[in-house]
Amino acid sequence: MIVTKEYRLGTDQILTCMIPEFPKWINLILKELKEGSDKLKFSHRIGGRWENSYLAVDHVPSVRVPMRLARGLAKEKWNKPTLIFYEPIANTINPHPPFWFNIAEVGDLTGIHDHAKLASVSGVVYLKSNTASGELYFQKEDEDDLLIVPEVGKMVLFPSHLRHGVHCNKSEDERISLSFNLYPFPLLSEEW
């Protein structure tokens, strides 16, 4: 049984849990990321760093573990059936798969944004972090920010439309996280 914790920001729910057997899984995915680092593709630079780092699923097959867990939790906890895509989605403007890595050096942060373009559930999993690595924060008008402290092995799920960012990495080491989007099931043809 997976122990989850739920938070509310207005009417939106945010869910956290620890990935089962996360030490073994994290060692594997970090190994895959390192071995595939020469094949990384990037989407955009912000503040002098690449914001999102992409690898094909063939190079990081372990991303399937949290994405499948997220799909199951979205159905179980929120009655929200979703689809997982491991490849770039055809007929969209994004040439990258809907999962990516964020590698934040000391002093890096991620500005406020959302993932509302077609996705319904978004997630982040901490692969390398500590409490000073920068909290994930969620913002909603007329609400206090909701802060989630990073912890290796923790997965955070949230509605894709919810605005969020990451505070400055004040630790002495890089923060590495895996982020992903899940899509509504069934897909409506006019969405694509």
Disulfide bonds with the S-S distance in Angstrom:
none
